[in-house]
């Protein structure tokens, strides 16, 4: 390591407390860690003005947009998890600031949650639970939407979470389609998945599961036109970001029978207002943006974040980054830097359909 300890500023803790082992590990690596849940520009300047790496553990608060000049020494931003809609990607790239993330940290929990929603909606679990609590036993009006085995699953985005969903659902013998402009057909085929265009995926799938980040290109990616392309028996699942779906169009689709049902972990406005019509629909299962959370998931977030912080402090490429065109900036020809073999960096995913999001 260089003689000057690199400084990392953790400025968004997402309600977490930094584990002792995180501080101890970074200290042993010669890295100075400061943490403060910054909510204003003044706090950002006070705690991160001289930081080389700015770290966001959370995924909702927009703190850095328009404030990157408050951290003039920053050369890398770490966003724990995968979604980077609270990171000013274009501004950071223009300033030559590398953006790293840890999508593998959330893939296990989110993929479990996708499958939980798929089964809960298909088998009408929430609706049947409410019926039993009302004193009704036995069959209720209607039948489960459909059985899962042999159906077609469409994945919009084919990153970490989507691949885990495919692996975990393999016993259901489903046909799987995926749309991701930055993942080639051969890679999808290696996972038993067929690459198709978005319209074809929507028209052919019994289940459509969204796995893309929120960007200007993906905002309202699923709107009235797309919902009308889907089967009237289809189920829409969203564990990425709420605004990927035009919620007004979705309410119409669910109420008028364009599609059969939805399972949503995310909404356009969170938490939802009491008058949100989705709250009154029986053919919707809602959870409060918790898909990425689990006991093992939190540990993985810290562990992979620490690995990434160490790589960035050593001027080594992180395992995953968003603006990969800046990777050449990471390496520095400095013999005083401890050059442990770095992990291979994953390819950049600037494409709007390419990343899972939590």
C-alpha positions in Angstrom: 0.0 0.0 0.0 1.1 3.6 -0.4 2.3 5.5 2.7 -0.9 7.6 2.8 -3.9 5.6 4.0 -6.7 5.8 1.4 -9.9 7.1 2.8 -13.3 5.5 2.3 -16.5 7.4 3.3 -19.6 5.4 4.0 -22.3 8.1 3.6 -25.5 6.2 3.4 -25.9 3.3 5.9 -29.5 2.3 5.0 -30.3 1.8 8.6 -27.3 -0.6 9.1 -24.6 -0.5 11.8 -21.1 -1.1 10.6 -19.9 -4.5 11.9 -16.7 -4.5 14.0 -15.1 -7.0 11.6 -15.6 -4.5 8.7 -13.6 -1.8 10.5 -11.0 -4.3 11.6 -10.5 -5.7 8.1 -10.2 -2.4 6.4 -7.8 -1.1 9.1 -5.6 -4.1 8.6 -5.6 -3.3 4.9 -4.4 0.2 5.7 -7.7 1.8 4.7 -9.3 4.6 6.7 -13.1 4.2 7.0 -15.4 7.0 8.2 -19.1 6.5 8.3 -21.9 9.0 8.7 -25.4 8.8 7.4 -25.2 12.0 5.4 -28.5 13.7 4.5 -27.3 17.1 3.3 -24.5 18.5 1.1 -22.9 20.1 4.2 -22.7 16.7 5.9 -21.3 15.1 2.7 -18.6 17.8 2.5 -17.8 17.4 6.2 -17.3 13.7 6.1 -16.3 12.8 2.5 -14.6 15.8 1.1 -11.2 14.2 1.1 -12.4 10.6 0.4 -11.1 8.6 -2.5 -14.0 6.2 -2.4 -17.6 7.2 -1.5 -19.7 4.2 -0.4 -23.5 4.0 -0.5 -25.0 1.0 1.4 -28.5 2.1 0.6 -30.4 2.3 -2.6 -33.1 5.0 -2.3 -31.7 8.3 -1.1 -30.5 10.6 -3.8 -27.5 12.3 -2.2 -24.8 12.6 -4.8 -26.7 14.0 -7.7 -25.5 17.5 -8.3 -23.1 17.2 -5.3 -20.1 15.4 -6.8 -18.1 18.6 -6.6 -18.4 18.3 -2.8 -16.2 15.2 -3.0 -13.4 16.5 -5.3 -10.9 13.7 -4.4 -13.4 10.9 -5.2 -12.3 8.5 -7.9 -14.7 5.7 -7.2 -18.3 5.2 -5.9 -19.4 1.9 -4.4 -23.2 1.2 -4.4 -23.8 -2.0 -2.3 -26.3 -4.1 -4.1 -27.0 -3.7 -7.8 -29.4 -0.9 -8.5 -27.7 2.4 -9.2 -30.7 4.8 -9.8 -29.5 6.8 -6.8 -26.1 7.3 -8.3 -25.5 10.1 -10.9 -23.9 7.8 -13.5 -23.5 10.2 -16.3 -22.1 13.0 -14.1 -19.7 10.5 -12.4 -18.5 9.1 -15.7 -17.9 12.6 -17.0 -15.8 13.3 -13.9 -13.9 10.0 -14.5 -15.3 8.4 -11.3 -15.7 4.6 -11.5 -18.9 3.2 -10.2 -18.8 -0.2 -8.6 -21.6 -2.4 -7.3 -22.2 -5.8 -5.7 -25.1 -7.5 -7.6 -24.1 -11.0 -6.4 -24.8 -9.9 -2.8 -28.6 -9.8 -3.4 -29.1 -12.4 -6.1 -29.9 -15.3 -3.7 -32.6 -13.4 -1.7 -34.2 -11.6 -4.6 -34.4 -14.8 -6.7 -36.1 -16.5 -3.8 -38.6 -13.6 -3.6 -39.3 -13.7 -7.3 -40.2 -17.4 -7.0 -42.2 -16.7 -3.8 -44.3 -14.1 -5.6 -44.7 -16.3 -8.6 -46.1 -19.2 -6.5 -48.1 -16.9 -4.2 -49.9 -15.3 -7.1 -50.4 -18.5 -9.1 -51.9 -20.3 -6.1 -53.8 -17.2 -4.8 -52.1 -17.7 -1.4 -52.8 -14.2 -0.1 -56.5 -14.3 -1.2 -57.1 -17.8 0.2 -55.4 -16.7 3.5 -57.8 -13.8 3.8 -60.8 -16.1 3.1 -59.8 -18.5 5.9 -59.4 -15.6 8.3 -63.0 -14.5 7.4 -64.2 -17.9 8.4 -64.5 -19.3 4.9 -63.1 -22.9 4.4 -62.8 -24.9 1.2 -62.9 -23.6 -2.3 -63.4 -19.9 -2.9 -64.7 -18.4 -6.2 -62.4 -19.2 -9.1 -59.5 -21.5 -9.2 -55.7 -21.0 -9.0 -54.6 -19.0 -12.1 -52.6 -21.9 -13.5 -50.0 -24.5 -12.5 -46.4 -23.6 -13.0 -45.0 -26.8 -14.6 -44.4 -26.5 -18.3 -45.4 -22.8 -18.5 -43.3 -20.1 -20.2 -41.3 -17.6 -18.1 -40.1 -14.4 -19.7 -37.2 -12.5 -18.1 -36.7 -8.8 -18.9 -33.0 -8.6 -18.1 -30.6 -11.5 -17.7 -28.2 -10.6 -14.9 -27.4 -12.3 -11.6 -31.0 -12.5 -10.2 -32.5 -13.7 -13.4 -30.0 -16.5 -13.8 -30.6 -17.6 -10.2 -34.3 -17.7 -10.9 -33.7 -20.0 -13.9 -31.5 -22.3 -11.9 -33.9 -22.5 -8.9 -37.0 -23.1 -11.1 -35.4 -25.8 -13.2 -37.4 -28.5 -11.5 -40.6 -27.0 -12.8 -39.6 -27.7 -16.4 -40.5 -24.3 -17.7 -39.6 -22.8 -21.1 -37.6 -19.7 -20.4 -37.3 -16.7 -22.7 -35.1 -13.6 -21.9 -34.6 -10.2 -23.4 -31.3 -8.4 -22.7 -29.5 -6.5 -25.4 -26.1 -6.9 -23.7 -26.2 -10.6 -23.1 -25.6 -12.7 -26.2 -27.8 -15.6 -27.3 -25.0 -18.2 -26.7 -24.7 -17.2 -23.1 -28.4 -17.5 -22.6 -28.5 -20.8 -24.3 -25.8 -22.1 -21.9 -28.3 -21.4 -19.1 -31.1 -23.1 -21.1 -32.7 -19.8 -22.0 -33.9 -18.6 -25.4 -33.0 -15.0 -26.4 -36.0 -13.0 -27.9 -37.1 -9.5 -28.5 -39.2 -7.8 -25.9 -42.5 -7.9 -27.8 -42.1 -11.6 -28.5 -41.3 -12.3 -24.8 -44.4 -10.4 -23.7 -46.7 -12.1 -26.1 -45.5 -15.6 -25.4 -44.9 -15.7 -21.6 -47.2 -16.9 -18.9 -45.0 -15.1 -16.4 -43.1 -11.9 -17.1 -40.5 -11.1 -14.5 -38.7 -7.7 -14.6 -34.9 -7.6 -13.8 -33.7 -4.2 -15.1 -32.5 -1.1 -13.4 -34.4 2.2 -13.4 -32.9 4.5 -16.1 -34.5 7.1 -18.4 -34.8 4.3 -21.0 -36.6 1.9 -18.6 -38.9 4.3 -16.9 -42.4 3.0 -17.9 -40.8 0.3 -20.0 -44.0 -1.7 -19.3 -46.9 0.5 -20.3 -50.3 0.1 -21.9 -48.9 -1.1 -25.2 -46.8 -3.7 -23.6 -49.5 -4.9 -21.2 -51.9 -5.3 -24.1 -49.3 -7.6 -25.8 -49.4 -10.0 -22.8 -51.7 -13.0 -22.5 -55.0 -12.4 -20.5 -53.8 -15.3 -18.3 -50.3 -13.9 -17.8 -48.8 -12.8 -14.5 -46.4 -9.8 -14.1 -43.7 -9.9 -11.5 -41.6 -6.9 -10.5 -38.7 -6.9 -8.0 -36.6 -4.3 -9.8 -37.9 -0.7 -9.4 -41.6 0.4 -9.4 -41.4 3.1 -12.1 -40.3 0.4 -14.7 -44.1 -0.2 -14.9 -46.6 2.5 -15.7 -48.7 1.9 -12.7 -51.8 3.7 -14.0 -51.8 1.4 -17.0 -51.2 -1.7 -14.8 -54.2 -0.8 -12.7 -56.3 -0.8 -15.8 -54.8 -4.0 -17.1 -55.6 -5.8 -13.8 -59.1 -4.4 -13.5 -60.1 -4.9 -17.2 -58.5 -8.3 -17.6 -55.7 -7.5 -20.0 -53.5 -9.7 -17.7 -54.5 -12.0 -14.9 -52.5 -10.9 -11.9 -49.3 -9.3 -10.6 -46.8 -9.8 -7.8 -45.0 -6.6 -6.9 -42.2 -5.9 -4.4 -41.8 -2.4 -5.7 -44.2 0.5 -6.5 -43.9 3.9 -8.3 -44.4 5.7 -5.0 -43.1 4.0 -1.8 -44.8 3.6 0.6 -48.1 3.7 -1.3 -50.7 6.2 -0.5 -53.8 4.7 1.2 -55.9 5.4 -1.9 -53.6 3.6 -4.3 -56.0 1.3 -6.3 -53.5 -1.6 -6.2 -54.2 -2.0 -2.5 -57.8 -2.9 -3.3 -57.2 -5.5 -6.0 -57.4 -9.2 -5.0 -55.3 -10.2 -8.1 -52.2 -8.5 -6.8 -49.7 -9.7 -4.1 -47.7 -6.8 -2.6 -44.5 -6.8 -0.5 -42.7 -3.7 0.8 -39.5 -3.6 -1.2 -37.8 -6.3 0.8 -36.8 -8.9 -1.8 -33.1 -8.3 -1.3 -33.2 -8.7 2.5 -32.2 -11.9 4.3 -29.8 -12.9 7.1 -27.3 -14.3 4.6 -28.0 -11.4 2.2 -26.9 -8.7 4.7 -23.7 -10.7 5.5 -23.0 -11.0 1.7 -23.6 -7.3 1.2 -20.9 -6.4 3.8 -18.5 -9.1 2.7 -18.6 -8.2 -1.0 -18.6 -4.5 -0.3 -15.4 -4.9 1.8 -13.8 -6.9 -1.0 -14.7 -4.2 -3.5 -13.5 -1.4 -1.2 -10.1 -3.2 -0.8 -9.8 -3.6 -4.6 -10.6 0.0 -5.3 -8.2 1.2 -2.6 -5.5 -1.0 -4.2 -6.3 0.5 -7.6 -7.5 -2.9 -8.8 -10.6 -3.5 -10.9 -13.8 -4.4 -8.9 -15.7 -7.6 -9.6 -18.6 -5.5 -11.0 -18.9 -2.0 -12.3 -21.4 0.1 -14.2 -19.2 2.4 -16.3 -16.6 -0.2 -17.3 -15.1 2.2 -19.9 -13.2 3.7 -17.0 -11.6 0.5 -15.9 -8.3 1.4 -17.5 -8.2 4.3 -15.0 -8.1 1.9 -12.0 -4.6 0.5 -12.6 -1.7 2.7 -11.7 2.0 1.8 -12.4 3.1 2.2 -8.8 5.5 -0.4 -7.4 4.6 0.7 -3.9 1.1 -0.7 -4.3 0.5 -4.2 -3.0 -0.5 -6.0 -6.2 -2.4 -9.1 -5.0 -4.0 -10.8 -8.0 -7.3 -8.9 -8.6 -10.6 -10.7 -9.4 -11.7 -10.5 -13.0 -14.0 -7.6 -13.5 -17.4 -8.3 -14.9 -18.3 -6.5 -18.1 -19.9 -3.2 -18.0 -23.7 -3.2 -18.2 -24.7 0.2 -19.5 -27.7 -1.4 -21.3 -31.0 -0.5 -19.7 -32.2 -4.1 -19.6 -29.0 -5.7 -18.4 -28.8 -5.5 -14.6 -30.8 -6.9 -11.8 -31.8 -4.2 -9.4 -31.9 -4.1 -5.6 
